[in-house]
Amino acid sequence: MIRKAFFMSDNEGCKEDYEQRHNPIWPELEQTLKDHGVLNHSIFLDPQTRRLFAETESGVCRRSWESTNSLMPSNENSSPVSRELRKTFHIKKDS
């Protein structure tokens, strides 16, 4: 399983809109993530910097990108401008 972590940011004044577009998560997006084997997917916001930190164990749905690309810096393909992080440590409890 591939685990990815990355930073993004929202545009000034878009925090509430960004949160509303994820709460609740679209049922079809949730199902798509589950269909692709996603076990965990989280997005966290640092309100002082407007920086979003996301981690997932699978890919991202293009429709979600298109929904939020007006709220955050985006690439030409609607994917969020992001920098991938290199994992330096992880611990996992055995099942």
N, C-alpha and C positions, 0 to 999 in steps of 0.2 A: 504494500500500500504506500502510495506517495503522500507525504505530508508537506504542505507548502505554508509558508508564512510570508506576509508582505504588508507594507505600509501603503496607504492611499491618503487622500485628504478630501474634505468636503469644501464647497465654495462658501465664502463668507455669507452668513445669513441663511444657510440651507440645512442646518442641523435638524430642525424639527421636521422639515419635509423629508429628509433622508431617513430619519427614524420612522416616520409614518409609512413610507413605502416599504418598510421591512416588518411592520407590526400591524397586522399579522403577516407573516411570510406568505407569499402566494402559494396556495395548495399545490399547483402544478410545478412550481419551482422546488418546493420541498420534496415532491415525489420524484422529480428529475434528479435531484441530488441523491436521494435514497436509491433510485434505480441505478445510479452510477457508483454505488458502493460507499457513499459518504456516511461515515459514522459520526463525525464531529465537524461542525462548521460554526465559527464564531466571528463576530466583528465587534471590536471595542473602539470607543472614541475617547481621545484625550481632549477635553473641552478647551483647555488653554491653547493648544496648538491647532485644533481642528483636525488633527492627524488621526486617521483610522488605521487600526491594526487588525488584520484578518488572518485567520488560520483555517485551513481546510485539509482534508485528506483526499480530495478529488478535485475535478475541474470546476470551472465557474460557468454558469448559464448565461449565454449571450443576451437573452431577453432581459435579464436582470441588469446587465450593463447598460442596455439601451434605455431602461427605465430611469437610471440614475446618472446618465452621462451629462445631463444639464445641471446637475447638482455638484459635480466634482470635475477636476481636470481629467480629460479623457483623450485617448488616442483616436486616430481616424477610424478604427474599427469598433469604436464605442467602448473598448476595454478601458478600465481606469488606469491613469498614469500611476505606476507603482514601481517599487524597487523590491525585488525578492530578497529575503533575509536568509543568511546561512545559519543553519542550526548549529549551535555550539554545545548544547546540553539538553537532554531529555531523560526523564525517568518515567517509567510506566509500571503500574501495579500489575502483577501477574493475575490472571483470572482464576 
